[in-house]
Amino acid sequence: MPTVRLTCPKCRGTFDYDDAPGAFLTAIHVMGSRYLACPLCGRRSMFTVGGAPAPR
């Protein structure tokens, strides 16, 4: 499962997101972005999931 590092556009916090292969069918997505809740601030916004991979 690929892991990407995302930055919240509202609180500017960074977190790792595990991109599950089956989530594409059930998630709200638009052109490589997903509507997710930030685990740090709890607010929802669009995240570009096809970003840089997280360091291991």
SULNORZI-V603356 format. One record per run of one state. SS is the DSSP state (alpha for helix, beta for strand, coil for the rest). FROM is the first residue (numbers start at 1). LEN is the number of residues. Records with the same first field share a line. If there is no record, write none. Layout:
SS=FROM-LEN / FROM-LEN
//
This chain:
coil=1-1 / 8-6 / 20-3 / 27-2 / 31-2 / 38-6 / 49-4 / 54-3
beta=2-6 / 14-6 / 29-2 / 33-5 / 44-5 / 53-1
alpha=23-4
//
